[in-house]
């Protein structure tokens, strides 16, 4: 920030570079080693984590078609309700090393390490190694990051791809490079193949920073952005084209869609219904979003949602400071040249934070607390970049005021967040509050800034989020809606660290089958657990929550007539009107004789 750095003493360039090189590289590798330790340590304790995605990964190790489409089972009855890019990586790992908890989750953890490295590189290019290290550490120590980079949901790969896209935008903006900008578009396109339209939330920031700061004429900037938009379309659209043009009779049903197309899934259940609620197959309670006191589905919408009971302890530890830093940074760079890199970085990461955060805050459809991991890189960068610039400009009272505000806000907000788990480390919140307010006062006083002051500043700023992240990584997490923090287990839904308990007699019966599907069950909860336990394909009638129109009763009858399903397992989760589960269950009960295997009512469809 030019207004705050005019008084810095001149240092010979060669001396500065030499001194920097001595500590930067070891510090960078220490950051990555610490991140890897945090994310990989005792990784297998979560078992299969989310059984829904674990079953799809397992299927991908048994069938290439299942891997390509993201099928829930190797028989290719129906896909998961997300695009398959994250499953490709976990499935390929399982094919190479054998399917297990570790082979599935280790790629997720390594994606987290890679995201930290790329964030460091992106921030370092314009703001120096200190800011890069701070940003990387802040990302690694975000509780929801420590959760999702040790879990098998698609969010880990999404974050890595978005950070990669931001890095490419930084490189593109430096020299007005259309190649780097198109690479950014490709990263976002593959982000679409990971979690669909959520990946597009960063596009306004990516486009704005290039349009604002690239060192070339307006016409060329617009032309380059058009090429990048084409790269997004091509890198995302090739899969949609193949999947939707593939004969529906020879591929799995697209789970979550209403008409068996990926395009409908993108625009409906994973698109507009997430924003406005009510559309598509699936979602939160009653098929829509959350609201009220339902913290698993986001709680009340509004500007304070990211600070509330649902999202607060997941993501908001450093959010107040990031917002203060963003405002201060934009103010101090308001008169900078158009291509000023500090302001450009604030536009990049600030645009990412504001657009994504506001969408999450006001979306009416399905949203879960762990979605907020998409905010973590932007918050981390907005801590590091303004923090570094304000520290360098601390000779000015305005810079000291903003920096003190960042430290004090973090300490006070950490105190509030830690009171939400009052029985856990009760002294920590008081220590952080006292240290933060003390350091804020020292910064404002501006008398002397020593290494001790800097160390205490980092402790007051990172102490709460780091403690929560370490606690998160030390515990097993499972279910379809995992949460971070000092609570073992996870959220509601599938699994609880290990796959749902299944009777050994039923598992042995399934393992003895040779049909395309060992069994069929309503909804994915029971089907996924049985599949993981037996290693055999189990058809999930109706998909994730039983509401997908797959298979229809006539299709199910045809499968039975052709001898492709051995058992029908009564009960199960789901039974929504779209899937015809009730009709199928009634038809089976009317035409086949029930028996009991291991306490479970089943029907032998081959008898």
C-alpha positions as CSV (number, residue, x, y, z in Angstrom):
1,X,0.0,0.0,0.0
2,X,1.9,2.9,-1.3
3,X,0.7,5.4,1.3
4,X,2.0,3.3,4.1
5,X,5.3,2.1,2.7
6,X,6.9,5.4,1.7
7,X,8.9,5.6,5.0
8,X,10.5,2.2,4.8
9,X,14.4,2.4,4.9
10,X,16.1,1.4,1.6
11,X,17.9,-1.9,1.7
12,X,20.2,-3.1,-1.1
13,X,18.3,-5.4,-3.4
14,X,20.9,-8.2,-3.4
15,X,21.2,-8.2,0.4
16,X,17.4,-8.5,0.7
17,X,17.1,-11.3,-1.8
18,X,20.0,-13.3,-0.2
19,X,18.6,-12.9,3.3
20,X,15.2,-13.9,2.1
21,X,16.3,-17.1,0.3
22,X,18.0,-18.4,3.5
23,X,14.7,-18.7,5.4
24,X,11.9,-18.8,2.8
25,X,12.5,-22.2,1.4
26,X,12.8,-24.0,4.7
27,X,9.8,-22.2,6.1
28,X,7.7,-23.1,3.0
29,X,8.6,-26.8,3.3
30,X,8.0,-26.7,7.1
31,X,4.5,-25.3,6.3
32,X,3.8,-28.1,3.9
33,X,5.2,-30.7,6.3
34,X,3.0,-29.4,9.1
35,X,0.0,-29.3,6.9
36,X,0.6,-32.9,5.8
37,X,1.0,-34.1,9.4
38,X,-2.2,-32.4,10.4
39,X,-4.2,-33.8,7.5
40,X,-2.7,-37.3,7.3
41,X,-2.2,-38.2,10.9
42,X,-4.5,-41.1,12.0
43,X,-6.4,-40.6,8.8
44,X,-8.0,-44.0,8.8
45,X,-9.8,-43.3,12.1
46,X,-12.8,-42.0,10.1
47,X,-13.2,-45.2,8.3
48,X,-15.2,-44.7,5.1
49,X,-16.3,-41.3,6.3
50,X,-19.4,-40.6,4.2
51,X,-20.6,-44.0,3.1
52,X,-22.5,-42.5,0.1
53,X,-19.4,-41.3,-1.6
54,X,-17.3,-44.2,-0.3
55,X,-19.7,-46.7,-2.0
56,X,-19.3,-44.8,-5.3
57,X,-15.5,-44.9,-4.9
58,X,-15.6,-48.6,-4.3
59,X,-17.8,-49.0,-7.4
60,X,-15.3,-47.1,-9.4
61,X,-12.6,-49.5,-8.5
62,X,-14.7,-52.4,-9.8
63,X,-16.2,-50.8,-13.0
64,X,-14.6,-48.2,-15.4
65,X,-18.1,-47.2,-16.4
66,X,-19.0,-46.6,-12.7
67,X,-15.8,-44.6,-12.3
68,X,-16.6,-42.4,-15.3
69,X,-20.2,-41.6,-14.4
70,X,-19.8,-41.6,-10.7
71,X,-22.2,-44.6,-10.1
72,X,-23.2,-45.6,-6.7
73,X,-22.7,-49.3,-7.6
74,X,-20.7,-51.3,-10.0
75,X,-23.9,-52.5,-11.6
76,X,-24.5,-48.9,-12.7
77,X,-28.0,-48.3,-11.6
78,X,-27.7,-44.7,-10.6
79,X,-25.0,-42.1,-10.0
80,X,-24.3,-39.9,-7.0
81,X,-26.0,-36.5,-7.0
82,X,-22.8,-34.7,-7.9
83,X,-20.5,-34.7,-10.9
84,X,-17.7,-37.3,-10.7
85,X,-14.4,-35.5,-10.8
86,X,-13.6,-36.0,-7.1
87,X,-14.6,-39.7,-7.4
88,X,-12.2,-40.1,-10.3
89,X,-9.2,-39.2,-8.2
90,X,-10.2,-41.4,-5.2
91,X,-11.3,-44.2,-7.5
92,X,-8.0,-44.2,-9.4
93,X,-6.2,-44.3,-6.0
94,X,-8.2,-47.3,-5.1
95,X,-7.4,-49.0,-8.3
96,X,-3.7,-48.5,-7.8
97,X,-3.4,-49.2,-4.1
98,X,-6.6,-51.3,-3.5
99,X,-9.8,-49.9,-2.1
100,X,-9.5,-48.9,1.6
101,X,-10.1,-45.9,3.9
102,X,-6.6,-44.8,3.4
103,X,-6.5,-45.1,-0.4
104,X,-9.7,-43.1,-0.5
105,X,-8.9,-40.3,2.0
106,X,-5.2,-39.8,1.4
107,X,-5.8,-38.1,-2.0
108,X,-8.1,-35.7,-0.2
109,X,-5.4,-34.8,2.4
110,X,-2.8,-34.3,-0.3
111,X,-5.2,-32.0,-2.2
112,X,-5.3,-30.0,1.0
113,X,-1.5,-29.8,1.1
114,X,-1.5,-28.8,-2.6
115,X,-4.1,-26.1,-1.9
116,X,-1.9,-24.6,0.8
117,X,1.1,-24.7,-1.5
118,X,-0.8,-23.0,-4.3
119,X,-2.2,-20.3,-2.0
120,X,1.2,-19.6,-0.7
121,X,2.5,-19.3,-4.3
122,X,-0.4,-17.0,-5.4
123,X,-0.1,-14.6,-2.4
124,X,3.7,-14.6,-2.5
125,X,4.0,-13.4,-6.1
126,X,2.4,-10.1,-5.3
127,X,2.8,-9.7,-1.5
128,X,6.0,-11.5,-0.7
129,X,6.9,-14.7,1.2
130,X,5.8,-13.6,4.6
131,X,2.3,-13.0,3.4
132,X,2.4,-16.2,1.5
133,X,3.4,-18.2,4.6
134,X,0.7,-16.5,6.7
135,X,-2.0,-17.2,4.1
136,X,-0.9,-20.9,3.8
137,X,-0.9,-21.3,7.5
138,X,-4.3,-19.6,7.9
139,X,-5.8,-22.0,5.3
140,X,-4.3,-25.1,6.9
141,X,-5.5,-24.1,10.3
142,X,-9.1,-23.3,9.3
143,X,-11.3,-25.9,11.2
144,X,-13.5,-26.7,8.3
145,X,-10.4,-27.2,6.1
146,X,-9.0,-29.6,8.6
147,X,-12.3,-31.4,8.4
148,X,-12.9,-31.6,4.6
149,X,-9.3,-32.4,3.6
150,X,-9.6,-35.5,5.8
151,X,-13.0,-36.4,4.4
152,X,-14.4,-37.9,1.1
153,X,-16.8,-35.2,0.0
154,X,-16.1,-33.3,-3.2
155,X,-15.2,-30.1,-1.5
156,X,-11.5,-30.9,-1.1
157,X,-10.9,-31.1,-4.8
158,X,-13.2,-28.0,-5.4
159,X,-11.1,-25.9,-3.1
160,X,-7.8,-27.0,-4.7
161,X,-9.1,-26.2,-8.2
162,X,-10.4,-22.8,-7.2
163,X,-7.1,-21.9,-5.6
164,X,-5.3,-23.2,-8.8
165,X,-7.6,-20.9,-10.8
166,X,-6.7,-17.9,-8.6
167,X,-3.0,-18.7,-9.0
168,X,-3.5,-18.7,-12.8
169,X,-5.3,-15.4,-12.6
170,X,-2.4,-13.9,-10.7
171,X,0.0,-15.1,-13.4
172,X,-2.3,-13.9,-16.2
173,X,-2.7,-10.4,-14.7
174,X,1.0,-9.8,-14.3
175,X,1.7,-9.8,-18.1
176,X,-1.8,-9.9,-19.6
177,X,-1.3,-13.5,-20.5
178,X,-4.3,-15.1,-22.3
179,X,-2.7,-18.6,-21.8
180,X,-2.7,-18.3,-18.0
181,X,-6.2,-16.8,-18.1
182,X,-7.5,-19.8,-20.1
183,X,-5.8,-22.1,-17.6
184,X,-7.8,-20.4,-14.9
185,X,-10.9,-21.0,-16.9
186,X,-10.0,-24.7,-17.2
187,X,-9.5,-24.9,-13.4
188,X,-13.0,-23.5,-12.9
189,X,-14.4,-25.8,-15.5
190,X,-13.1,-28.8,-13.8
191,X,-14.4,-27.3,-10.5
192,X,-17.8,-27.5,-12.2
193,X,-17.2,-31.2,-12.8
194,X,-16.5,-31.4,-9.0
195,X,-19.4,-29.5,-7.5
196,X,-21.2,-27.9,-10.4
197,X,-22.3,-24.3,-10.2
198,X,-20.7,-23.6,-6.8
199,X,-17.4,-23.4,-8.8
200,X,-18.7,-20.4,-10.8
201,X,-19.0,-18.2,-7.7
202,X,-15.4,-17.1,-8.1
203,X,-15.8,-16.0,-11.7
204,X,-16.9,-12.4,-10.9
205,X,-13.7,-11.9,-8.9
206,X,-11.5,-13.6,-11.5
207,X,-12.9,-11.5,-14.3
208,X,-12.9,-8.2,-12.4
209,X,-9.3,-8.4,-11.3
210,X,-8.1,-9.1,-14.9
211,X,-10.3,-6.4,-16.4
212,X,-9.1,-3.9,-13.8
213,X,-5.4,-4.6,-13.5
214,X,-4.0,-6.5,-16.6
215,X,-1.4,-4.3,-18.3
216,X,-2.9,-4.1,-21.7
217,X,-5.7,-2.2,-23.5
218,X,-9.3,-2.7,-22.7
219,X,-10.1,-4.4,-26.0
220,X,-7.4,-7.0,-25.4
221,X,-8.6,-7.5,-21.8
222,X,-12.1,-8.2,-23.0
223,X,-10.9,-10.5,-25.8
224,X,-8.8,-12.5,-23.3
225,X,-11.8,-12.8,-20.9
226,X,-13.8,-14.1,-23.8
227,X,-11.2,-16.8,-24.4
228,X,-11.2,-17.7,-20.7
229,X,-15.0,-18.0,-20.7
230,X,-14.7,-20.4,-23.7
231,X,-12.2,-22.4,-21.7
232,X,-14.7,-22.7,-18.8
233,X,-17.4,-23.9,-21.2
234,X,-15.2,-26.5,-22.9
235,X,-13.6,-27.9,-19.8
236,X,-16.9,-28.3,-18.1
237,X,-19.1,-29.0,-21.2
238,X,-17.3,-32.0,-22.6
239,X,-18.5,-34.2,-19.8
240,X,-22.1,-32.9,-20.0
241,X,-22.1,-33.6,-23.7
242,X,-20.7,-37.1,-23.4
243,X,-23.0,-38.1,-20.5
244,X,-26.2,-36.6,-22.0
245,X,-25.5,-38.0,-25.5
246,X,-24.7,-41.4,-24.2
247,X,-27.7,-43.8,-24.7
248,X,-29.6,-43.7,-21.4
249,X,-30.2,-47.4,-21.6
250,X,-26.5,-48.2,-21.3
251,X,-25.5,-45.8,-18.6
252,X,-26.7,-45.2,-15.0
253,X,-29.5,-42.8,-14.2
254,X,-28.2,-39.3,-13.3
255,X,-29.0,-39.1,-9.6
256,X,-30.6,-35.9,-8.4
257,X,-32.0,-35.0,-11.9
258,X,-35.6,-35.0,-12.9
259,X,-35.0,-36.1,-16.5
260,X,-31.9,-38.2,-16.4
261,X,-29.5,-35.6,-17.7
262,X,-26.4,-33.9,-16.2
263,X,-27.6,-30.6,-17.6
264,X,-30.8,-30.8,-15.5
265,X,-28.8,-31.8,-12.5
266,X,-26.5,-28.7,-13.0
267,X,-29.4,-26.2,-13.5
268,X,-31.9,-27.8,-11.0
269,X,-30.8,-29.7,-7.9
270,X,-27.2,-28.4,-8.0
271,X,-28.1,-25.0,-9.5
272,X,-31.1,-22.9,-9.0
273,X,-32.7,-25.0,-6.3
274,X,-29.7,-24.4,-4.2
275,X,-30.3,-20.7,-4.5
276,X,-34.1,-20.5,-4.4
277,X,-35.0,-24.0,-2.9
278,X,-37.7,-26.4,-3.9
279,X,-36.6,-27.8,-7.2
280,X,-34.9,-31.1,-8.2
281,X,-34.8,-34.5,-6.4
282,X,-33.4,-34.2,-3.0
283,X,-32.2,-31.5,-0.7
284,X,-32.8,-30.7,2.9
285,X,-35.8,-31.4,5.1
286,X,-38.9,-31.6,3.0
287,X,-36.8,-31.4,-0.2
288,X,-35.8,-27.8,0.3
289,X,-33.3,-25.9,2.3
290,X,-32.8,-25.5,6.0
291,X,-33.6,-22.5,8.1
292,X,-34.6,-21.7,11.6
293,X,-32.7,-23.7,14.2
294,X,-31.7,-26.4,11.7
295,X,-28.0,-25.9,11.9
296,X,-27.2,-28.9,9.8
297,X,-28.9,-27.0,6.9
298,X,-27.5,-23.6,7.5
299,X,-29.8,-22.1,10.1
300,X,-31.5,-18.7,9.4
301,X,-30.6,-16.9,6.2
302,X,-29.2,-13.4,6.4
303,X,-26.1,-11.3,6.6
304,X,-25.0,-12.9,9.9
305,X,-25.3,-16.5,8.7
306,X,-21.5,-17.1,8.4
307,X,-21.2,-16.0,12.1
308,X,-24.1,-18.1,13.4
309,X,-24.5,-21.4,15.1
310,X,-24.2,-23.4,11.9
311,X,-21.2,-21.8,10.2
312,X,-19.5,-19.8,12.9
313,X,-17.0,-22.3,14.3
314,X,-16.4,-23.8,10.9
315,X,-15.1,-20.7,9.1
316,X,-15.6,-17.4,10.9
317,X,-12.6,-17.3,13.3
318,X,-10.6,-14.9,11.1
319,X,-13.5,-13.5,9.1
320,X,-13.9,-10.2,11.1
321,X,-10.2,-9.5,10.6
322,X,-10.4,-10.4,7.0
323,X,-13.2,-7.9,6.4
324,X,-11.4,-5.1,8.3
325,X,-8.2,-5.8,6.3
326,X,-10.1,-5.7,3.0
327,X,-11.8,-2.4,3.8
328,X,-8.5,-0.9,5.0
329,X,-6.6,-2.2,2.1
330,X,-9.0,-0.8,-0.5
331,X,-9.0,2.5,1.2
332,X,-5.2,2.9,1.4
333,X,-4.9,1.8,-2.3
334,X,-7.7,4.0,-3.6
335,X,-5.3,6.3,-5.5
336,X,-2.9,3.6,-6.7
337,X,-2.4,3.1,-10.4
338,X,-4.8,0.9,-12.3
339,X,-2.4,-2.0,-12.4
340,X,-1.4,-1.8,-8.7
341,X,-0.9,-5.4,-7.5
342,X,-1.8,-5.0,-3.9
343,X,-5.2,-3.6,-4.9
344,X,-5.6,-6.2,-7.5
345,X,-5.0,-9.0,-4.9
346,X,-7.6,-7.4,-2.7
347,X,-10.1,-7.4,-5.5
348,X,-9.3,-11.0,-6.3
349,X,-9.6,-12.4,-2.8
350,X,-12.2,-9.9,-1.6
351,X,-14.4,-10.6,-4.6
352,X,-14.2,-14.3,-4.0
353,X,-15.1,-13.8,-0.3
354,X,-17.9,-11.4,-0.8
355,X,-19.7,-13.2,-3.7
356,X,-19.4,-16.7,-2.2
357,X,-20.1,-15.5,1.3
358,X,-23.3,-13.6,0.4
359,X,-24.6,-16.4,-1.8
360,X,-24.1,-18.9,1.1
361,X,-25.7,-16.4,3.5
362,X,-28.9,-15.9,1.5
363,X,-29.4,-19.1,-0.4
364,X,-32.8,-20.7,0.3
365,X,-32.0,-24.2,-0.8
366,X,-29.8,-27.0,0.6
367,X,-26.6,-25.7,2.3
368,X,-24.5,-27.4,4.9
369,X,-21.9,-25.9,7.2
370,X,-19.0,-27.7,5.6
371,X,-19.7,-25.8,2.3
372,X,-17.9,-22.9,3.9
373,X,-14.5,-24.5,3.2
374,X,-14.8,-22.6,-0.1
375,X,-14.4,-19.4,1.8
376,X,-11.2,-20.5,3.6
377,X,-8.6,-19.5,0.9
378,X,-10.1,-16.0,0.5
379,X,-10.2,-15.4,4.2
380,X,-6.6,-16.6,4.6
381,X,-5.4,-14.3,1.8
382,X,-7.2,-11.4,3.3
383,X,-5.6,-11.9,6.6
384,X,-2.1,-12.2,5.1
385,X,-2.0,-9.5,2.4
386,X,-3.5,-6.5,4.4
387,X,-1.8,-7.8,7.6
388,X,1.6,-7.7,5.9
389,X,1.0,-4.3,4.3
390,X,-0.4,-2.7,7.5
391,X,2.6,-4.0,9.5
392,X,5.0,-2.5,7.0
393,X,3.2,0.8,7.1
394,X,2.8,0.9,10.9
395,X,4.5,4.2,11.1
396,X,1.2,5.7,10.0
397,X,-1.5,5.9,12.6
398,X,-4.2,4.8,10.2
399,X,-2.3,1.6,9.5
400,X,-1.8,1.0,13.2
401,X,-5.5,1.5,13.8
402,X,-6.6,-1.0,11.2
403,X,-4.0,-3.6,12.3
404,X,-5.0,-3.2,15.9
405,X,-8.6,-3.6,14.9
406,X,-7.8,-6.8,13.1
407,X,-6.1,-8.2,16.2
408,X,-8.7,-7.1,18.7
409,X,-11.6,-8.3,16.5
410,X,-10.0,-11.7,16.1
411,X,-9.4,-12.0,19.9
412,X,-12.9,-10.9,20.8
413,X,-14.6,-13.1,18.2
414,X,-12.5,-16.1,19.2
415,X,-13.6,-15.6,22.7
416,X,-17.3,-15.7,21.6
417,X,-16.8,-18.7,19.4
418,X,-15.0,-20.6,22.2
419,X,-17.9,-20.0,24.6
420,X,-20.0,-22.1,22.3
421,X,-18.1,-25.1,23.6
422,X,-17.7,-23.9,27.1
423,X,-16.4,-27.2,28.6
424,X,-13.6,-27.5,26.1
425,X,-10.3,-25.7,27.1
426,X,-12.2,-23.0,29.1
427,X,-9.1,-21.0,29.9
428,X,-8.1,-20.6,26.3
429,X,-10.7,-18.0,25.4
430,X,-9.6,-15.8,28.3
431,X,-5.9,-16.1,27.4
432,X,-6.6,-15.2,23.8
433,X,-8.8,-12.3,24.7
434,X,-6.3,-10.8,27.1
435,X,-3.4,-11.3,24.7
436,X,-5.3,-9.9,21.8
437,X,-6.4,-6.8,23.5
438,X,-3.0,-6.2,25.0
439,X,-1.3,-6.6,21.6
440,X,-3.9,-4.3,20.0
441,X,-3.0,-1.7,22.6
442,X,0.7,-2.0,22.0
443,X,0.2,-1.7,18.2
444,X,-1.9,1.4,18.6
445,X,0.7,2.9,21.0
446,X,3.3,2.3,18.3
447,X,6.2,2.7,20.6
448,X,8.2,-0.4,19.8
449,X,7.6,-3.5,17.6
450,X,9.7,-6.4,18.6
451,X,9.8,-10.1,17.7
452,X,7.9,-10.7,20.9
453,X,5.1,-8.4,19.9
454,X,4.9,-10.1,16.5
455,X,4.8,-13.6,18.0
456,X,2.0,-12.6,20.4
457,X,0.1,-11.1,17.5
458,X,0.2,-14.4,15.7
459,X,-0.7,-16.3,18.8
460,X,-3.7,-14.0,19.5
461,X,-4.8,-14.2,15.9
462,X,-4.3,-17.9,15.2
463,X,-4.7,-19.5,18.6
464,X,-8.4,-20.1,18.5
465,X,-8.7,-21.4,14.9
466,X,-5.5,-23.5,15.3
467,X,-6.8,-25.2,18.5
468,X,-10.1,-26.0,16.9
469,X,-8.5,-27.3,13.7
470,X,-6.1,-29.6,15.7
471,X,-9.0,-30.9,17.7
472,X,-11.0,-31.5,14.5
473,X,-8.1,-33.5,12.9
474,X,-7.6,-35.6,16.1
475,X,-11.1,-37.1,16.0
476,X,-13.0,-39.4,13.7
477,X,-15.8,-37.9,11.6
478,X,-18.5,-39.5,9.5
479,X,-22.0,-39.0,8.2
480,X,-23.3,-37.0,5.3
481,X,-23.1,-33.7,7.2
482,X,-19.8,-33.7,9.1
483,X,-19.0,-30.8,11.5
484,X,-15.6,-29.6,12.8
485,X,-14.6,-29.1,16.4
486,X,-14.0,-31.1,19.6
487,X,-16.9,-33.5,19.0
488,X,-16.2,-37.0,17.7
489,X,-18.4,-38.7,15.1
490,X,-20.0,-36.3,12.6
491,X,-23.3,-35.1,11.3
492,X,-26.5,-36.8,10.4
493,X,-26.8,-39.3,7.6
494,X,-24.6,-42.0,6.4
495,X,-22.0,-43.6,8.6
496,X,-20.4,-42.4,11.7
497,X,-16.8,-42.9,11.0
498,X,-17.3,-46.5,10.0
499,X,-19.9,-48.0,7.6
500,X,-23.3,-48.7,9.1
501,X,-23.4,-51.9,11.1
502,X,-24.5,-54.8,9.0
503,X,-25.1,-58.4,10.0
504,X,-22.4,-60.9,9.0
505,X,-25.0,-63.5,7.9
506,X,-26.5,-61.0,5.4
507,X,-23.1,-59.9,4.2
508,X,-22.1,-63.5,3.6
509,X,-25.3,-64.1,1.7
510,X,-24.6,-61.1,-0.6
511,X,-21.0,-62.2,-1.1
512,X,-22.2,-65.6,-2.3
513,X,-24.3,-64.0,-5.2
514,X,-23.1,-63.8,-8.8
515,X,-25.8,-61.5,-10.2
516,X,-25.3,-58.0,-11.5
517,X,-26.7,-56.6,-8.3
518,X,-26.4,-58.7,-5.1
519,X,-29.4,-56.9,-3.7
520,X,-31.7,-53.9,-4.1
521,X,-32.7,-51.6,-1.2
522,X,-34.7,-48.4,-1.0
523,X,-32.5,-45.3,-0.8
524,X,-28.7,-45.1,-0.5
525,X,-28.2,-45.4,3.3
526,X,-28.6,-49.1,3.7
527,X,-27.5,-49.9,0.1
528,X,-24.1,-48.1,0.6
529,X,-23.4,-49.8,3.9
530,X,-24.2,-53.2,2.5
531,X,-22.1,-52.6,-0.5
532,X,-19.1,-51.5,1.5
533,X,-19.4,-54.5,3.8
534,X,-19.9,-57.1,1.1
535,X,-17.9,-55.7,-1.8
536,X,-20.9,-56.5,-4.0
537,X,-23.1,-54.1,-6.0
538,X,-26.3,-53.1,-4.2
539,X,-28.9,-51.1,-6.1
540,X,-30.1,-48.0,-4.3
541,X,-33.7,-47.7,-5.4
542,X,-34.5,-43.9,-5.7
543,X,-30.9,-42.8,-5.2
544,X,-29.7,-40.6,-2.3
545,X,-33.0,-40.2,-0.4
546,X,-35.3,-42.5,-2.4
547,X,-36.9,-39.8,-4.5
548,X,-35.2,-40.3,-7.8
549,X,-37.4,-41.9,-10.5
550,X,-35.0,-44.8,-10.9
551,X,-35.7,-47.5,-11.4
552,X,-39.4,-47.5,-12.4
553,X,-41.5,-50.5,-11.4
554,X,-41.4,-51.7,-15.0
555,X,-37.6,-51.4,-15.2
556,X,-37.3,-53.2,-11.9
557,X,-39.6,-56.0,-13.1
558,X,-37.4,-56.3,-16.2
559,X,-34.2,-56.6,-14.1
560,X,-35.8,-59.3,-12.0
561,X,-37.1,-61.2,-15.1
562,X,-33.6,-61.2,-16.6
563,X,-32.1,-62.5,-13.3
564,X,-30.0,-59.5,-12.6
565,X,-31.0,-58.9,-9.0
566,X,-30.7,-61.6,-6.3
567,X,-32.3,-60.1,-3.2
568,X,-34.7,-57.4,-2.3
569,X,-34.0,-56.0,1.2
570,X,-37.2,-54.7,2.9
571,X,-37.3,-51.3,4.6
572,X,-34.4,-48.9,3.8
573,X,-34.4,-45.2,3.7
574,X,-36.5,-43.2,1.3
575,X,-39.6,-44.1,-0.6
576,X,-40.3,-40.7,-2.2
577,X,-43.1,-40.6,-4.8
578,X,-40.6,-40.1,-7.7
579,X,-38.7,-43.3,-7.2
580,X,-41.7,-45.7,-7.0
581,X,-40.2,-47.4,-4.0
582,X,-43.6,-48.2,-2.5
583,X,-44.8,-49.7,-5.8
584,X,-41.7,-51.8,-6.0
585,X,-41.9,-53.0,-2.4
586,X,-45.6,-53.9,-2.8
587,X,-44.9,-55.8,-6.0
588,X,-42.1,-57.7,-4.4
589,X,-44.2,-58.6,-1.4
590,X,-47.0,-59.7,-3.6
591,X,-44.9,-62.0,-5.8
592,X,-42.1,-63.3,-3.6
593,X,-41.8,-65.0,-0.3
594,X,-40.0,-63.2,2.5
595,X,-37.3,-64.7,4.7
596,X,-35.1,-63.5,7.4
597,X,-31.3,-63.4,7.2
598,X,-29.5,-62.0,10.2
599,X,-32.6,-60.3,11.5
600,X,-33.3,-58.6,8.2
601,X,-36.4,-59.2,6.1
602,X,-35.3,-60.1,2.5
603,X,-36.8,-61.5,-0.6
604,X,-35.0,-63.9,-2.9
605,X,-35.9,-62.6,-6.4
606,X,-34.3,-65.6,-8.1
607,X,-36.6,-68.2,-6.5
